[in-house]
Amino acid sequence: MSPKRGERVAPPAVGDEWNVRFANNDAAKGWEELCRQAPENTRRAFESMRSQPRPNPATERHHRLKGGYASRDYQGRKLERWQIEVTGSGRIWYLIDDAEHTVWVECAGLRHPKATE
């Protein structure tokens, strides 16, 4: 997704940090929703994805998804899918792309992802 005038500027990854990118337009829209409603928690989530997308140990609020949701084919590769609980119902789902050292945000918003409803 190409940035447009008026959009937020994302800082570049430095050193061992991971790039954080949107996998789709809906994720970008949901991200903005989270930024408006829960800016501090969303910032912490961003910093976690950027610095340690696989927290060790995983927590109840930041963990790999289970079962059929644990991974997804993306751009021709099977990638791990993780979740951060930003608010009581707000979630970020992201994919870890080791080859590109990139975290792909595929779902973000103030409600549970539709796939789990």
C-alpha positions in Angstrom: 0.0 0.0 0.0 1.5 3.3 -1.1 1.4 6.2 1.4 -0.7 9.1 0.5 -0.6 12.8 1.5 -1.8 13.4 5.0 -1.1 9.8 6.2 1.1 9.0 9.2 4.8 8.6 8.5 6.2 5.3 9.8 9.8 5.4 11.1 12.3 3.1 9.3 13.5 -0.1 10.9 17.0 0.3 12.5 19.5 -2.4 13.4 17.7 -5.6 14.3 14.2 -4.1 14.2 11.6 -5.6 11.9 9.7 -3.7 9.2 6.0 -3.5 9.9 3.8 -3.3 6.9 0.1 -3.6 6.1 -0.9 -6.8 4.2 -4.2 -5.2 3.0 -6.2 -2.0 3.0 -8.6 -3.2 5.7 -5.7 -3.7 8.1 -4.6 -0.1 7.5 -8.1 1.3 8.2 -8.4 -0.8 11.3 -5.0 0.4 12.5 -6.1 4.0 12.3 -9.2 3.0 14.3 -7.0 1.5 17.0 -4.7 4.6 16.9 -7.6 6.9 17.6 -9.2 4.8 20.3 -6.2 3.2 22.1 -3.1 5.1 21.1 -0.8 4.0 24.0 -1.7 0.3 23.6 -1.4 0.5 19.8 2.1 2.1 20.2 3.2 -0.7 22.6 1.9 -3.3 20.1 3.8 -1.6 17.3 7.0 -1.6 19.4 6.5 -5.3 20.2 6.0 -6.3 16.6 9.0 -4.2 15.6 11.4 -5.4 18.3 10.3 -8.9 19.2 7.5 -10.3 17.0 7.8 -13.7 18.7 7.8 -12.8 22.4 9.5 -15.3 24.7 7.6 -16.3 26.6 4.4 -15.6 24.8 1.7 -14.0 27.0 -2.1 -14.2 27.2 -2.3 -10.9 25.3 0.5 -11.6 22.8 0.7 -15.1 21.4 0.7 -17.2 18.3 -2.7 -18.3 17.2 -3.7 -21.9 17.4 -5.1 -24.6 15.1 -6.0 -23.6 11.6 -5.3 -20.0 12.4 -1.7 -20.6 13.4 -0.3 -19.9 10.0 -1.4 -18.6 6.6 -0.1 -18.7 3.0 1.0 -15.2 2.0 2.9 -14.3 -1.1 3.6 -17.9 -1.8 4.9 -18.9 1.6 3.4 -20.3 4.8 3.9 -17.7 7.6 3.3 -17.9 11.3 0.2 -15.9 12.5 0.4 -14.1 15.8 -2.1 -11.9 17.8 -1.8 -9.0 20.1 -4.8 -8.1 22.2 -4.7 -4.3 22.2 -8.0 -3.7 24.1 -10.6 -6.0 25.6 -11.9 -6.8 22.1 -9.4 -4.9 19.9 -6.9 -7.2 18.1 -4.0 -7.1 15.7 -3.2 -10.2 13.7 0.1 -10.3 12.0 2.3 -12.7 9.9 6.0 -13.1 10.5 8.1 -13.1 7.3 11.6 -14.2 8.3 12.9 -14.1 4.8 12.0 -10.4 4.4 12.5 -9.6 8.1 9.0 -8.1 7.9 5.8 -8.3 10.0 2.7 -8.1 7.9 -0.3 -6.7 9.7 -3.3 -8.5 8.2 -6.0 -7.6 10.6 -6.4 -4.7 13.0 -9.4 -3.3 14.7 -11.5 -2.6 17.7 -13.5 -5.9 17.4 -12.5 -9.6 17.2 -11.6 -10.6 13.6 -14.6 -11.9 11.7 -12.8 -15.3 11.1 -13.2 -16.1 14.8 -16.8 -15.1 15.2 
